[in-house]
Amino acid sequence: MAQREKITDLIKAALGPGFALMSLLAIAGYAVLGPTGVLAWGEYQAKLETRGAELAKLEAERAALANRVQLLDPRGADPDLIGELLRKKVNVVHPDEIIVPLK
C-alpha cells in the first residue's frame, strides 16, 4: 500500500511540470512552424518585395493621373488636352477638320 501511495504522489508531483513542459513545447512549435512563425518569414519577404513593386507601379500611375487632373483644372485647363479628350471621348470635331483614320 505504501508503494502505491509513493507512485501516486510521484505522478501527482510530475503532472504539473509535465503539463508546463508540454505547453512550452507546443508554443515553441507554433512559433517555428505556425503561419506567422520563423519558417514563414521567407514567404513574407517574397510577398513584401512583390507588393513593393506593385506599390511603386500604382504610385507612378497615381502621379500620372494626378497630373492629368491638374491639367484639367477649370481655372487654367490645357487647351490641347481638352481638345484631345473631346475628340477621343465625345467625338467632337471642328467643321473644317479632316479626320484620317489610323486603323
N, C-alpha and C positions, 0 to 999 in steps of 0.2 A: 504494500500500500504506500509506503514511504517513497518507493522508487517511482510509482505512478505520479505522485504529487510533485516530485522533483522534475519529471518530464513535463508535466502540465505547467509548472512555474517557468521552466525554461522556454517553452513555446510562447507563453504569455509575455515573457520578457523580450523575446526576439520578434514578436509581432509588430510592435511599434517601429523599431528601427528598420525592420524589413519593409514595412509599408512606406516609410520615408525614403528608403533607398530606391524602391520601385517607382515612386513618384518622381524622384530626381532623374532617374534614368529615362522615364517617359518624357519629361520636359526637355532633357538634353537631346533625345532622339527627335523630338518635334523641332527643336531649334536647328538641328542639322538637316533633317530630311523633310521638314514641313514645307508648305507652299511659300512661306516667306523665310525659309531657312538659308543656311550657308550655301547649299548646293544650287539653290535657285538664283543666286547672285549673278552668275554669268548670263542667264537668260534675261534678267532685268537689265543688265548692262547693254545687251544687244538691242533690247526694246527701246532703251533710252537713246541709243545712237540713231536708231531708225526714226523715232519720234522727233529727235532733234533736227534731222534732215528735213522731215516733213514740216516741222515748225518754221524752219528757215524759208522753205518754198512758199508756205502760206503767208509769211510776213512780207516776202517780196511781192506776192500777188496783192496783198492788202495795201502796200505802199503804192503800187501802180493804180489801184482803184481809188485811193485817196487823192492821188494826183489828178485823175480824171474828174473826180468830184470837185476838186478845187478849180479846175479849168471850166467847169460848168457853173460856177458861181454867177448868179444873176446880176451882180453888180459889175462884173467885169469878165463876161464869158468870152472865150476864144472863138472868133467867127469861123475859123477853119474847122474847129472841132464841131461846132454847131452845124455847119454845112455838111460835114461828113456824116454825122448822126442822122440828120434829116434825110439825106439820100439813102442811107443804109436801112434805117428802121421804118420810115414813114413813106418812102418812095416819092419824095417831093423834089422836083427839079424846076429850073427856070425854063420859060418857053423857048429861049434861044440856045439852050444847051443841047449838045449831041451826045447820046449815050452809046458807048461802044462796049458791047458785052465781051467779057474776057473768057467765058467758059463756053 
